[in-house]
Each structure stands twice: as structure tokens, then as C-alpha cells.
Amino acid sequence: MKKILILITTMFLFGCNEKTYTVSDFENNKELRDEYNKKCQNGEIDGDSLNCKNVFDALISIETPKHNPHAWD
């Protein structure tokens, strides 16, 4: 019985892990950025998750003059 419980718990924990993307991943892939931004905004993903933080950082980074010199014109 204990083995079954451990197996189910392990499967659950490994099944819940979502790939974590970096800020650079989001900066370089508009489709990925838009997908995760939408998921974070509508609550599909917890707003405190690392992916949400990274997508928001990427959005801010893209809008700054470093990446877009005319962003603040």
C-alpha cells in the first residue's frame, strides 16, 4: 500500500512541473511571450510563478530604450 501511495505522489509531483522559461526565452519568442502573458493575466498560471515573473520582466525589457530606442519617444 505504501508503495502505491509513493508512486502516485511521485507521479503527481513530476506531472505538475511546468518548464521554466528565462527572460531571454520570452524576449526572443513573441508567441511564447504572448501565450504566457495571457495565462498569467487570466489566472491560468499563478501570477507569483517564475514564468509569470520572467514574462513580465521580458515585457518591460522589450519596452525600454535598450531594446527599442524609440520606445519612449
Jmol script that loads the backbone (N, CA, C; Angstrom):
load data "model"
ATOM      1  N   MET A   1       0.822  -1.199   0.000  1.00  0.00           N
ATOM      2  CA  MET A   1       0.000   0.000   0.000  1.00  0.00           C
ATOM      3  C   MET A   1       0.867   1.265   0.000  1.00  0.00           C
ATOM      4  N   LYS A   2       1.939   1.220   0.796  1.00  0.00           N
ATOM      5  CA  LYS A   2       2.824   2.383   0.859  1.00  0.00           C
ATOM      6  C   LYS A   2       3.484   2.640  -0.488  1.00  0.00           C
ATOM      7  N   LYS A   3       3.830   1.561  -1.196  1.00  0.00           N
ATOM      8  CA  LYS A   3       4.479   1.715  -2.498  1.00  0.00           C
ATOM      9  C   LYS A   3       3.546   2.386  -3.498  1.00  0.00           C
ATOM     10  N   ILE A   4       2.285   2.038  -3.459  1.00  0.00           N
ATOM     11  CA  ILE A   4       1.302   2.644  -4.363  1.00  0.00           C
ATOM     12  C   ILE A   4       1.159   4.129  -4.054  1.00  0.00           C
ATOM     13  N   LEU A   5       1.086   4.467  -2.782  1.00  0.00           N
ATOM     14  CA  LEU A   5       0.960   5.866  -2.375  1.00  0.00           C
ATOM     15  C   LEU A   5       2.186   6.669  -2.808  1.00  0.00           C
ATOM     16  N   ILE A   6       3.363   6.099  -2.622  1.00  0.00           N
ATOM     17  CA  ILE A   6       4.594   6.780  -3.033  1.00  0.00           C
ATOM     18  C   ILE A   6       4.621   6.955  -4.547  1.00  0.00           C
ATOM     19  N   LEU A   7       4.215   5.933  -5.281  1.00  0.00           N
ATOM     20  CA  LEU A   7       4.188   6.004  -6.741  1.00  0.00           C
ATOM     21  C   LEU A   7       3.231   7.090  -7.224  1.00  0.00           C
ATOM     22  N   ILE A   8       2.045   7.135  -6.660  1.00  0.00           N
ATOM     23  CA  ILE A   8       1.051   8.141  -7.055  1.00  0.00           C
ATOM     24  C   ILE A   8       1.545   9.544  -6.713  1.00  0.00           C
ATOM     25  N   THR A   9       2.117   9.705  -5.536  1.00  0.00           N
ATOM     26  CA  THR A   9       2.637  11.009  -5.126  1.00  0.00           C
ATOM     27  C   THR A   9       3.765  11.460  -6.052  1.00  0.00           C
ATOM     28  N   THR A  10       4.660  10.549  -6.379  1.00  0.00           N
ATOM     29  CA  THR A  10       5.774  10.872  -7.274  1.00  0.00           C
ATOM     30  C   THR A  10       5.271  11.274  -8.653  1.00  0.00           C
ATOM     31  N   MET A  11       4.322  10.529  -9.179  1.00  0.00           N
ATOM     32  CA  MET A  11       3.762  10.854 -10.496  1.00  0.00           C
ATOM     33  C   MET A  11       3.102  12.227 -10.470  1.00  0.00           C
ATOM     34  N   PHE A  12       2.387  12.526  -9.400  1.00  0.00           N
ATOM     35  CA  PHE A  12       1.725  13.822  -9.275  1.00  0.00           C
ATOM     36  C   PHE A  12       2.747  14.955  -9.256  1.00  0.00           C
ATOM     37  N   LEU A  13       3.799  14.791  -8.467  1.00  0.00           N
ATOM     38  CA  LEU A  13       4.803  15.847  -8.348  1.00  0.00           C
ATOM     39  C   LEU A  13       5.547  16.079  -9.653  1.00  0.00           C
ATOM     40  N   PHE A  14       5.895  15.029 -10.349  1.00  0.00           N
ATOM     41  CA  PHE A  14       6.594  15.191 -11.623  1.00  0.00           C
ATOM     42  C   PHE A  14       5.660  15.681 -12.715  1.00  0.00           C
ATOM     43  N   GLY A  15       4.407  15.350 -12.636  1.00  0.00           N
ATOM     44  CA  GLY A  15       3.438  15.790 -13.637  1.00  0.00           C
ATOM     45  C   GLY A  15       3.085  17.258 -13.515  1.00  0.00           C
ATOM     46  N   CYS A  16       3.273  17.833 -12.354  1.00  0.00           N
ATOM     47  CA  CYS A  16       2.901  19.227 -12.123  1.00  0.00           C
ATOM     48  C   CYS A  16       3.988  20.208 -12.551  1.00  0.00           C
ATOM     49  N   ASN A  17       5.174  19.722 -12.749  1.00  0.00           N
ATOM     50  CA  ASN A  17       6.269  20.627 -13.099  1.00  0.00           C
ATOM     51  C   ASN A  17       6.122  21.119 -14.524  1.00  0.00           C
ATOM     52  N   GLU A  18       6.056  22.420 -14.650  1.00  0.00           N
ATOM     53  CA  GLU A  18       5.986  23.055 -15.964  1.00  0.00           C
ATOM     54  C   GLU A  18       7.366  23.616 -16.270  1.00  0.00           C
ATOM     55  N   LYS A  19       7.748  23.573 -17.517  1.00  0.00           N
ATOM     56  CA  LYS A  19       9.055  24.099 -17.908  1.00  0.00           C
ATOM     57  C   LYS A  19       9.141  25.571 -17.523  1.00  0.00           C
ATOM     58  N   THR A  20      10.263  25.948 -16.957  1.00  0.00           N
ATOM     59  CA  THR A  20      10.501  27.339 -16.599  1.00  0.00           C
ATOM     60  C   THR A  20      11.315  27.992 -17.705  1.00  0.00           C
ATOM     61  N   TYR A  21      10.779  29.069 -18.250  1.00  0.00           N
ATOM     62  CA  TYR A  21      11.442  29.810 -19.318  1.00  0.00           C
ATOM     63  C   TYR A  21      12.173  31.004 -18.729  1.00  0.00           C
ATOM     64  N   THR A  22      13.265  31.387 -19.371  1.00  0.00           N
ATOM     65  CA  THR A  22      14.041  32.545 -18.921  1.00  0.00           C
ATOM     66  C   THR A  22      13.480  33.822 -19.544  1.00  0.00           C
ATOM     67  N   VAL A  23      13.923  34.945 -19.019  1.00  0.00           N
ATOM     68  CA  VAL A  23      13.535  36.237 -19.588  1.00  0.00           C
ATOM     69  C   VAL A  23      13.967  36.297 -21.048  1.00  0.00           C
ATOM     70  N   SER A  24      15.148  35.801 -21.320  1.00  0.00           N
ATOM     71  CA  SER A  24      15.663  35.790 -22.691  1.00  0.00           C
ATOM     72  C   SER A  24      14.789  34.944 -23.619  1.00  0.00           C
ATOM     73  N   ASP A  25      14.299  33.806 -23.117  1.00  0.00           N
ATOM     74  CA  ASP A  25      13.387  32.973 -23.920  1.00  0.00           C
ATOM     75  C   ASP A  25      12.163  33.781 -24.330  1.00  0.00           C
ATOM     76  N   PHE A  26      11.601  34.513 -23.378  1.00  0.00           N
ATOM     77  CA  PHE A  26      10.407  35.308 -23.659  1.00  0.00           C
ATOM     78  C   PHE A  26      10.719  36.497 -24.562  1.00  0.00           C
ATOM     79  N   GLU A  27      11.884  37.103 -24.388  1.00  0.00           N
ATOM     80  CA  GLU A  27      12.257  38.239 -25.236  1.00  0.00           C
ATOM     81  C   GLU A  27      12.398  37.824 -26.697  1.00  0.00           C
ATOM     82  N   ASN A  28      12.888  36.618 -26.912  1.00  0.00           N
ATOM     83  CA  ASN A  28      13.190  36.161 -28.269  1.00  0.00           C
ATOM     84  C   ASN A  28      12.060  35.407 -28.955  1.00  0.00           C
ATOM     85  N   ASN A  29      10.955  35.161 -28.252  1.00  0.00           N
ATOM     86  CA  ASN A  29       9.864  34.375 -28.834  1.00  0.00           C
ATOM     87  C   ASN A  29       8.532  35.059 -28.532  1.00  0.00           C
ATOM     88  N   LYS A  30       8.035  35.826 -29.476  1.00  0.00           N
ATOM     89  CA  LYS A  30       6.805  36.596 -29.274  1.00  0.00           C
ATOM     90  C   LYS A  30       5.602  35.701 -28.994  1.00  0.00           C
ATOM     91  N   GLU A  31       5.482  34.581 -29.700  1.00  0.00           N
ATOM     92  CA  GLU A  31       4.341  33.684 -29.488  1.00  0.00           C
ATOM     93  C   GLU A  31       4.343  33.118 -28.072  1.00  0.00           C
ATOM     94  N   LEU A  32       5.504  32.693 -27.599  1.00  0.00           N
ATOM     95  CA  LEU A  32       5.624  32.173 -26.238  1.00  0.00           C
ATOM     96  C   LEU A  32       5.306  33.267 -25.227  1.00  0.00           C
ATOM     97  N   ARG A  33       5.844  34.460 -25.474  1.00  0.00           N
ATOM     98  CA  ARG A  33       5.611  35.609 -24.588  1.00  0.00           C
ATOM     99  C   ARG A  33       4.126  35.939 -24.506  1.00  0.00           C
ATOM    100  N   ASP A  34       3.453  35.991 -25.647  1.00  0.00           N
ATOM    101  CA  ASP A  34       2.022  36.309 -25.665  1.00  0.00           C
ATOM    102  C   ASP A  34       1.199  35.226 -24.974  1.00  0.00           C
ATOM    103  N   GLU A  35       1.570  33.960 -25.204  1.00  0.00           N
ATOM    104  CA  GLU A  35       0.846  32.840 -24.590  1.00  0.00           C
ATOM    105  C   GLU A  35       0.927  32.901 -23.066  1.00  0.00           C
ATOM    106  N   TYR A  36       2.136  33.091 -22.542  1.00  0.00           N
ATOM    107  CA  TYR A  36       2.300  33.110 -21.090  1.00  0.00           C
ATOM    108  C   TYR A  36       1.769  34.395 -20.471  1.00  0.00           C
ATOM    109  N   ASN A  37       1.875  35.496 -21.170  1.00  0.00           N
ATOM    110  CA  ASN A  37       1.303  36.737 -20.657  1.00  0.00           C
ATOM    111  C   ASN A  37      -0.203  36.576 -20.482  1.00  0.00           C
ATOM    112  N   LYS A  38      -0.850  35.972 -21.463  1.00  0.00           N
ATOM    113  CA  LYS A  38      -2.294  35.741 -21.389  1.00  0.00           C
ATOM    114  C   LYS A  38      -2.631  34.803 -20.225  1.00  0.00           C
ATOM    115  N   LYS A  39      -1.869  33.709 -20.079  1.00  0.00           N
ATOM    116  CA  LYS A  39      -2.115  32.750 -18.999  1.00  0.00           C
ATOM    117  C   LYS A  39      -1.933  33.403 -17.631  1.00  0.00           C
ATOM    118  N   CYS A  40      -0.942  34.268 -17.510  1.00  0.00           N
ATOM    119  CA  CYS A  40      -0.690  34.935 -16.228  1.00  0.00           C
ATOM    120  C   CYS A  40      -1.764  35.977 -15.932  1.00  0.00           C
ATOM    121  N   GLN A  41      -2.217  36.683 -16.964  1.00  0.00           N
ATOM    122  CA  GLN A  41      -3.225  37.725 -16.783  1.00  0.00           C
ATOM    123  C   GLN A  41      -4.588  37.148 -16.409  1.00  0.00           C
ATOM    124  N   ASN A  42      -4.954  35.998 -16.999  1.00  0.00           N
ATOM    125  CA  ASN A  42      -6.290  35.448 -16.725  1.00  0.00           C
ATOM    126  C   ASN A  42      -6.312  34.478 -15.546  1.00  0.00           C
ATOM    127  N   GLY A  43      -5.173  34.281 -14.874  1.00  0.00           N
ATOM    128  CA  GLY A  43      -5.136  33.451 -13.682  1.00  0.00           C
ATOM    129  C   GLY A  43      -4.944  31.970 -13.942  1.00  0.00           C
ATOM    130  N   GLU A  44      -4.725  31.608 -15.191  1.00  0.00           N
ATOM    131  CA  GLU A  44      -4.492  30.196 -15.516  1.00  0.00           C
ATOM    132  C   GLU A  44      -3.194  29.709 -14.861  1.00  0.00           C
ATOM    133  N   ILE A  45      -2.237  30.621 -14.739  1.00  0.00           N
ATOM    134  CA  ILE A  45      -0.981  30.353 -14.037  1.00  0.00           C
ATOM    135  C   ILE A  45      -0.892  31.353 -12.893  1.00  0.00           C
ATOM    136  N   ASP A  46      -0.399  30.903 -11.745  1.00  0.00           N
ATOM    137  CA  ASP A  46      -0.237  31.777 -10.590  1.00  0.00           C
ATOM    138  C   ASP A  46       0.677  32.951 -10.947  1.00  0.00           C
ATOM    139  N   GLY A  47       0.228  34.146 -10.676  1.00  0.00           N
ATOM    140  CA  GLY A  47       0.982  35.351 -11.002  1.00  0.00           C
ATOM    141  C   GLY A  47       2.318  35.447 -10.293  1.00  0.00           C
ATOM    142  N   ASP A  48       2.503  34.680  -9.222  1.00  0.00           N
ATOM    143  CA  ASP A  48       3.768  34.684  -8.493  1.00  0.00           C
ATOM    144  C   ASP A  48       4.744  33.630  -9.005  1.00  0.00           C
ATOM    145  N   SER A  49       4.343  32.876 -10.024  1.00  0.00           N
ATOM    146  CA  SER A  49       5.223  31.830 -10.551  1.00  0.00           C
ATOM    147  C   SER A  49       6.418  32.461 -11.260  1.00  0.00           C
ATOM    148  N   LEU A  50       7.478  31.683 -11.386  1.00  0.00           N
ATOM    149  CA  LEU A  50       8.690  32.186 -12.028  1.00  0.00           C
ATOM    150  C   LEU A  50       8.445  32.527 -13.491  1.00  0.00           C
ATOM    151  N   ASN A  51       7.624  31.737 -14.186  1.00  0.00           N
ATOM    152  CA  ASN A  51       7.330  32.042 -15.587  1.00  0.00           C
ATOM    153  C   ASN A  51       6.603  33.376 -15.720  1.00  0.00           C
ATOM    154  N   CYS A  52       5.662  33.663 -14.829  1.00  0.00           N
ATOM    155  CA  CYS A  52       4.953  34.947 -14.894  1.00  0.00           C
ATOM    156  C   CYS A  52       5.909  36.105 -14.606  1.00  0.00           C
ATOM    157  N   LYS A  53       6.759  35.934 -13.617  1.00  0.00           N
ATOM    158  CA  LYS A  53       7.733  36.987 -13.317  1.00  0.00           C
ATOM    159  C   LYS A  53       8.657  37.216 -14.506  1.00  0.00           C
ATOM    160  N   ASN A  54       9.092  36.124 -15.127  1.00  0.00           N
ATOM    161  CA  ASN A  54      10.007  36.256 -16.263  1.00  0.00           C
ATOM    162  C   ASN A  54       9.335  36.878 -17.478  1.00  0.00           C
ATOM    163  N   VAL A  55       8.083  36.517 -17.742  1.00  0.00           N
ATOM    164  CA  VAL A  55       7.403  37.107 -18.901  1.00  0.00           C
ATOM    165  C   VAL A  55       7.160  38.600 -18.666  1.00  0.00           C
ATOM    166  N   PHE A  56       6.825  38.990 -17.450  1.00  0.00           N
ATOM    167  CA  PHE A  56       6.621  40.407 -17.158  1.00  0.00           C
ATOM    168  C   PHE A  56       7.947  41.171 -17.269  1.00  0.00           C
ATOM    169  N   ASP A  57       9.038  40.567 -16.781  1.00  0.00           N
ATOM    170  CA  ASP A  57      10.354  41.199 -16.922  1.00  0.00           C
ATOM    171  C   ASP A  57      10.729  41.353 -18.393  1.00  0.00           C
ATOM    172  N   ALA A  58      10.409  40.347 -19.194  1.00  0.00           N
ATOM    173  CA  ALA A  58      10.705  40.418 -20.633  1.00  0.00           C
ATOM    174  C   ALA A  58       9.904  41.529 -21.292  1.00  0.00           C
ATOM    175  N   LEU A  59       8.640  41.658 -20.923  1.00  0.00           N
ATOM    176  CA  LEU A  59       7.806  42.717 -21.497  1.00  0.00           C
ATOM    177  C   LEU A  59       8.364  44.093 -21.158  1.00  0.00           C
ATOM    178  N   ILE A  60       8.794  44.266 -19.923  1.00  0.00           N
ATOM    179  CA  ILE A  60       9.373  45.545 -19.508  1.00  0.00           C
ATOM    180  C   ILE A  60      10.684  45.781 -20.247  1.00  0.00           C
ATOM    181  N   SER A  61      11.490  44.745 -20.349  1.00  0.00           N
ATOM    182  CA  SER A  61      12.781  44.856 -21.025  1.00  0.00           C
ATOM    183  C   SER A  61      12.618  45.243 -22.493  1.00  0.00           C
ATOM    184  N   ILE A  62      11.644  44.660 -23.150  1.00  0.00           N
ATOM    185  CA  ILE A  62      11.408  44.948 -24.566  1.00  0.00           C
ATOM    186  C   ILE A  62      10.954  46.387 -24.770  1.00  0.00           C
ATOM    187  N   GLU A  63      10.243  46.921 -23.804  1.00  0.00           N
ATOM    188  CA  GLU A  63       9.697  48.267 -23.943  1.00  0.00           C
ATOM    189  C   GLU A  63      10.686  49.358 -23.549  1.00  0.00           C
ATOM    190  N   THR A  64      11.868  48.993 -23.070  1.00  0.00           N
ATOM    191  CA  THR A  64      12.853  50.002 -22.681  1.00  0.00           C
ATOM    192  C   THR A  64      13.718  50.377 -23.877  1.00  0.00           C
ATOM    193  N   PRO A  65      14.309  51.549 -23.857  1.00  0.00           N
ATOM    194  CA  PRO A  65      15.114  52.020 -24.989  1.00  0.00           C
ATOM    195  C   PRO A  65      16.297  51.124 -25.340  1.00  0.00           C
ATOM    196  N   LYS A  66      16.802  50.340 -24.391  1.00  0.00           N
ATOM    197  CA  LYS A  66      17.927  49.451 -24.682  1.00  0.00           C
ATOM    198  C   LYS A  66      17.586  48.521 -25.846  1.00  0.00           C
ATOM    199  N   HIS A  67      16.395  47.947 -25.819  1.00  0.00           N
ATOM    200  CA  HIS A  67      15.975  47.029 -26.871  1.00  0.00           C
ATOM    201  C   HIS A  67      15.197  47.735 -27.976  1.00  0.00           C
ATOM    202  N   ASN A  68      14.602  48.846 -27.634  1.00  0.00           N
ATOM    203  CA  ASN A  68      13.774  49.571 -28.588  1.00  0.00           C
ATOM    204  C   ASN A  68      14.049  51.065 -28.406  1.00  0.00           C
ATOM    205  N   PRO A  69      14.998  51.618 -29.134  1.00  0.00           N
ATOM    206  CA  PRO A  69      15.404  53.014 -28.938  1.00  0.00           C
ATOM    207  C   PRO A  69      14.268  54.025 -29.054  1.00  0.00           C
ATOM    208  N   HIS A  70      13.201  53.696 -29.742  1.00  0.00           N
ATOM    209  CA  HIS A  70      12.096  54.638 -29.921  1.00  0.00           C
ATOM    210  C   HIS A  70      10.932  54.367 -28.974  1.00  0.00           C
ATOM    211  N   ALA A  71      11.150  53.518 -27.963  1.00  0.00           N
ATOM    212  CA  ALA A  71      10.062  53.128 -27.066  1.00  0.00           C
ATOM    213  C   ALA A  71       9.496  54.314 -26.300  1.00  0.00           C
ATOM    214  N   TRP A  72      10.340  55.254 -25.924  1.00  0.00           N
ATOM    215  CA  TRP A  72       9.873  56.362 -25.100  1.00  0.00           C
ATOM    216  C   TRP A  72       9.802  57.676 -25.865  1.00  0.00           C
ATOM    217  N   ASP A  73       9.769  57.615 -27.175  1.00  0.00           N
ATOM    218  CA  ASP A  73       9.659  58.842 -27.979  1.00  0.00           C
ATOM    219  C   ASP A  73       8.275  59.440 -27.859  1.00  0.00           C
TER     220      ASP A  73
END
end "model"
wireframe off; spacefill off
backbone 0.3
color backbone group
